[in-house]
Amino acid sequence: MKRLLVGISTLLCCSLASAQSVKVSELVYQTDSYNKYRLPWVTQSDNPQSAQRINDAIFSRSVAYLPGNDPQLTLNNAVKQGIDGVASLDYGLVESNDNFITLAIFTEFCGAYCESDTSQFSFDLKHGTGILLTDIIRPEALSSINDMIKANIRGEIDALIKRQNKSPTPVEKQDEDYVDYQAFYGDCWVMRDEDDIRFTNSFSLEKGKLVFFNDRCSNHANRALDELGEFTTKISVSKIADLLTPYGRSLLSGKKDGVISPPAQLFNRMLYGTIGNKTSIAINANCLSKSVNGAYFYTKYGQPIELNGSCLSANAQSVVMTTSSGDTAAERIELTLKEGEYQGSWISQGKTLPITILLP
C-alpha cells in the first residue's frame, strides 16, 4: 500500500496533460460501493501508435485482454468474468514529460486474506515501449546500482535499530508490545544477503531520478509490527550519468527529438506481428527467472493464449515458446532475431506457418 500513495496522491479524475500531446483519462467499472476497477487510458495526438502500444501493454498485464475498439466494454466484461483473484484495480500518474510517462497500477488480490501490490510502468513516449533497467543502465554497471540500493535499505534498518537501542528502559523491554527490531529486521536482512536478492527488480522513472522498490520484511501476520514497510530508494540520474547506455542518455536528456530506438529484444515489450503473413497478432511476454511468462493474442479477438518456455535473458537472439492444452503442447513458436525483426515458425498439429514479430 505504501508505494500506491506516491501515485494515488496524483490520481486523475478526468484527464491530465503534462507533456503537451499526451493525455491520460480513466476507464472505470464499479461492482459495488467498495470494489472498483479503474485503469488509465493514454492518448497522444501526435503519436497514436505509441499510445496504442502503451494501452495494450497495460490492459494485457492488468486484465489479460487487449482493449480492442471498445476498452470500456473490454474492462467491464473482464471484471464480470473474473480476473484471477483481483478484487480491485486503481492507478496513479507518477510522471509525465516529453520523453516518458510513469504510471502506478494498484492491484488488490483477495483469497484467504487480501493483499495489495503496486506495479510501476514507465514507457518511452516516442516508441511506446516499456522501459527496462537494462535498457538504460549498462550491463556491467547493474551491480553498482544494486549495491547502492542495498546500502540504502541496510541504512534504514540500522538507523531504526540505533534509535530503539537509545530509548528503551529495561521495563519497556518487558512490555508485551515491545518489538526487538534487531531481531525483527536482522533475520530479514540475513535472508536477503544469503539469497542474493536482486534489489533492482522493481523500478520506475521520475523526473531526474530512478526509483527502486523492494518488499517489506514482514509477512501478513506481523505486518502491523513493521515500522519500515516497503523500501523505496531514489537515485539521482546525475549521480549515475556515466552508467547510462546511449539509449538511457537520450531518454533522460530531456530533449524530445533526441531519443534513439530502444534495444532490440522480444521480451518485456508489447510487440506486433503476423502469423502466415496475414493474421495480425500481438505478444507481451516476460523472461522471469529464465522462464517465459506472458501471452500472445490474435488482435481481432484480444483473448490471451498463454506462453511457456525457457529463456536465458530478455534480449535473447533465439527463443522457443509453447502453448499448452492440459499436459500437451498445443502450439510451438520458434523465433530468431534477423534483420531487425523476429522471424520464425508457428507449428501446431502438423501445420507450419511463418511468423514475424516487428520491433519498435
MARPAMAR-200378 format. One record per residue (C-alpha): y, z, x; residue in one letter. Coordinates in steps of 0.05 Angstrom, whole numbers, padded with zeros to 5 digits, always signed. Layout:
BEGIN
YZXA
...
//
This chain:
BEGIN
+00000+00000+00000M
+00047+00015+00058K
+00050-00058+00080R
+00065-00081+00010L
+00131-00043+00009L
+00161-00090+00061V
+00152-00148+00014G
+00160-00113-00053I
+00229-00089-00034S
+00250-00162-00037T
+00207-00184-00096L
+00232-00246-00131L
+00246-00242-00205C
+00263-00315-00213C
+00277-00356-00151S
+00309-00348-00084L
+00334-00399-00034A
+00343-00372+00036S
+00332-00439+00070A
+00373-00490+00032Q
+00317-00535+00009S
+00265-00480-00003V
+00258-00442-00068K
+00207-00391-00089V
+00193-00378-00162S
+00139-00338-00195E
+00076-00351-00235L
+00053-00290-00275V
-00004-00274-00322Y
-00006-00204-00352Q
-00070-00179-00384T
-00044-00112-00407D
+00010-00061-00393S
-00018-00047-00323Y
-00057-00107-00297N
-00013-00164-00276K
-00028-00226-00234Y
+00034-00253-00200R
+00038-00307-00148L
+00094-00345-00113P
+00107-00419-00124W
+00143-00455-00068V
+00185-00518-00076T
+00220-00558-00022Q
+00268-00611-00047S
+00266-00649+00019D
+00192-00639+00036N
+00146-00635-00026P
+00084-00648+00017Q
+00097-00584+00056S
+00106-00544-00008A
+00041-00571-00037Q
+00003-00551+00025R
+00033-00480+00022I
+00018-00472-00053N
-00053-00500-00045D
-00066-00451+00012A
-00041-00390-00027I
-00079-00409-00091F
-00144-00426-00055S
-00143-00359-00019R
-00118-00316-00076S
-00153-00344-00138V
-00204-00391-00105A
-00178-00453-00141Y
-00128-00508-00125L
-00067-00501-00170P
-00071-00573-00196G
-00019-00603-00242N
-00011-00540-00284D
-00012-00480-00236P
+00005-00430-00292Q
-00056-00453-00332L
-00099-00450-00269T
-00078-00378-00257L
-00090-00359-00330N
-00160-00390-00330N
-00178-00359-00263A
-00159-00289-00287V
-00197-00298-00353K
-00260-00319-00315Q
-00252-00261-00266G
-00231-00263-00193I
-00284-00225-00153D
-00263-00154-00170G
-00188-00168-00165V
-00152-00122-00214A
-00082-00146-00198S
-00041-00193-00154L
+00031-00189-00132D
+00075-00217-00077Y
+00139-00207-00038G
+00183-00253+00003L
+00187-00225+00073V
+00225-00281+00109E
+00252-00350+00094S
+00293-00392+00143N
+00299-00465+00163D
+00233-00466+00202N
+00184-00418+00169F
+00171-00374+00109I
+00131-00310+00106T
+00100-00285+00041L
+00063-00220+00029A
+00006-00225-00022I
-00015-00157-00050F
-00085-00152-00079T
-00116-00092-00115E
-00192-00090-00116F
-00230-00044-00163C
-00303-00025-00160G
-00326+00048-00157A
-00253+00062-00139Y
-00192+00019-00128C
-00166-00003-00060E
-00106-00046-00043S
-00095-00097+00011D
-00034-00136+00033T
-00043-00202+00069S
+00015-00235+00105Q
+00021-00310+00106F
+00071-00347+00150S
+00080-00422+00140F
+00113-00476+00181D
+00162-00508+00132L
+00162-00576+00166K
+00087-00586+00163H
+00066-00535+00110G
+00013-00506+00157T
-00006-00433+00161G
+00017-00404+00228I
-00035-00371+00272L
-00021-00325+00331L
-00060-00373+00375T
-00012-00429+00353D
+00049-00394+00381I
+00021-00349+00438I
-00011-00378+00500R
-00086-00361+00502P
-00082-00324+00568E
-00025-00281+00541A
-00061-00254+00479L
-00089-00195+00518S
-00018-00175+00537S
+00003-00175+00464I
-00060-00136+00445N
-00043-00083+00498D
+00029-00076+00471M
+00003-00063+00401I
-00050-00015+00426K
+00002+00024+00465A
+00048+00028+00405N
-00008+00056+00359I
-00030+00105+00412R
+00042+00127+00420G
+00049+00141+00345E
-00015+00182+00345I
+00004+00221+00408D
+00074+00236+00381A
+00046+00265+00316L
-00004+00308+00354I
+00051+00332+00401K
+00096+00352+00342R
+00039+00390+00310Q
+00020+00426+00374N
+00090+00453+00380K
+00095+00480+00309S
+00035+00517+00281P
+00023+00591+00288T
-00048+00619+00292P
-00042+00640+00219V
-00023+00569+00197E
-00083+00541+00234K
-00128+00584+00189Q
-00097+00555+00125D
-00148+00514+00087E
-00097+00457+00081D
-00085+00454+00155Y
-00106+00387+00186V
-00122+00384+00260D
-00090+00317+00278Y
-00120+00319+00348Q
-00189+00313+00317A
-00169+00271+00257F
-00138+00215+00298Y
-00175+00228+00363G
-00242+00206+00333D
-00209+00144+00303C
-00178+00125+00369W
-00242+00134+00409V
-00279+00090+00359M
-00226+00036+00365R
-00227+00039+00440D
-00303+00034+00444E
-00308-00023+00393D
-00254-00063+00429D
-00219-00078+00364I
-00171-00136+00367R
-00104-00107+00347F
-00074-00177+00338T
-00118-00198+00278N
-00064-00190+00225S
+00008-00211+00237F
+00069-00243+00206S
+00133-00276+00229L
+00200-00246+00213E
+00269-00263+00239K
+00268-00254+00314G
+00203-00216+00316K
+00128-00215+00308L
+00100-00160+00264V
+00028-00136+00271F
-00011-00095+00220F
-00071-00050+00234N
-00114-00009+00186D
-00104+00065+00177R
-00151+00115+00209C
-00171+00148+00143S
-00223+00126+00093N
-00214+00131+00018H
-00238+00203+00014A
-00190+00232+00066N
-00132+00184+00056R
-00087+00239+00028A
-00091+00275+00095L
-00068+00214+00135D
+00004+00224+00157E
+00010+00156+00192L
-00026+00108+00145G
-00028+00035+00165E
+00003+00018+00232F
+00059-00032+00239T
+00081-00058+00307T
+00143-00101+00315K
+00152-00142+00379I
+00217-00179+00393S
+00209-00253+00406V
+00260-00248+00462S
+00214-00198+00496K
+00155-00246+00498I
+00192-00312+00506A
+00152-00331+00568D
+00086-00320+00530L
+00101-00373+00476L
+00067-00441+00470T
+00111-00503+00466P
+00099-00503+00390Y
+00117-00429+00386G
+00182-00441+00424R
+00201-00498+00378S
+00184-00459+00315L
+00221-00396+00336L
+00281-00431+00367S
+00318-00433+00300G
+00331-00508+00308K
+00304-00542+00246K
+00299-00612+00277D
+00264-00588+00339G
+00197-00564+00310V
+00139-00602+00340I
+00070-00611+00309S
+00023-00550+00308P
-00041-00552+00350P
-00096-00596+00322A
-00152-00555+00290Q
-00197-00554+00229L
-00199-00480+00214F
-00145-00435+00185N
-00109-00496+00158R
-00100-00527+00088M
-00124-00598+00101L
-00137-00661+00061Y
-00183-00720+00068G
-00234-00764+00034T
-00309-00769+00024I
-00335-00840+00020G
-00265-00867+00035N
-00243-00858-00038K
-00258-00788-00064T
-00200-00741-00047S
-00218-00672-00022I
-00182-00611+00006A
-00210-00559+00053I
-00189-00488+00071N
-00238-00453+00117A
-00232-00398+00169N
-00271-00383+00232C
-00283-00308+00230L
-00329-00272+00279S
-00359-00340+00297K
-00377-00354+00224S
-00347-00405+00176V
-00315-00375+00114N
-00280-00416+00061G
-00289-00475+00015A
-00275-00547+00003Y
-00250-00577-00063F
-00252-00643-00099Y
-00177-00647-00113T
-00190-00678-00182K
-00225-00614-00205Y
-00198-00560-00158G
-00261-00517-00161Q
-00286-00486-00095P
-00350-00507-00061I
-00367-00451-00013E
-00376-00470+00060L
-00421-00435+00111N
-00437-00447+00184G
-00424-00424+00255S
-00361-00434+00296C
-00341-00412+00365L
-00266-00420+00357S
-00213-00442+00307A
-00197-00504+00348N
-00270-00529+00352A
-00276-00602+00371Q
-00341-00609+00333S
-00369-00568+00276V
-00427-00569+00226V
-00418-00536+00158M
-00464-00529+00099T
-00460-00510+00026T
-00517-00473-00007S
-00553-00472-00073S
-00595-00408-00073G
-00633-00409-00007D
-00629-00484+00001T
-00574-00521+00039A
-00546-00569-00013A
-00495-00607+00030E
-00484-00616+00104R
-00417-00635+00134I
-00413-00657+00206E
-00343-00667+00236L
-00315-00685+00305T
-00242-00688+00326L
-00227-00760+00343K
-00162-00799+00347E
-00121-00744+00315G
-00166-00730+00255E
-00234-00702+00240Y
-00286-00755+00226Q
-00360-00749+00209G
-00412-00749+00155S
-00425-00716+00088W
-00500-00711+00076I
-00536-00689+00013S
-00604-00705-00019Q
-00617-00763+00028G
-00547-00793+00017K
-00497-00801+00074T
-00423-00817+00065L
-00366-00819+00115P
-00318-00761+00112I
-00248-00757+00142T
-00202-00697+00147I
-00130-00712+00164L
-00087-00665+00206L
-00014-00650+00191P
//
